[in-house]
Amino acid sequence: MRRVESGDRGRHPRPLISSGLGAVLTTVNAPQRTAQASASANAFLEIQTAARQHRELDLDHWTPEEARQALATLTARRDEQNATAEVPGRRAYRKAQANLRAGTQTYAVDGDT
């Protein structure tokens, strides 16, 4: 049995080991997370493109019921993607917010009409 010295009380190597393992897992898992993030981004872009195409090309020719059905389909796709997409990290979220505030991420469709 190990004798506990007075300066040793309350010190455990477990937090240090846990931190180290967390860093290793993050590094090892980085390529998979990058691929998943890229796939999610592409899926969102597909939904966005489909919505714009519907608005620009199809909407004037649809009945209200057809427009509602197309919207429901797009909404279902978006909700499914939201459910499976990984939550962005705090740093990425802050960077995106800064880009929006700086006006570097704007689209004509988002402007005032």
Summary of the structure (lengths in Angstrom):
residues: 113
radius of gyration: 24.0
end to end distance: 76.7
largest distance: 83.0
contacts: 197
relative contact order: 0.07
helix: 77%
strand: 0%
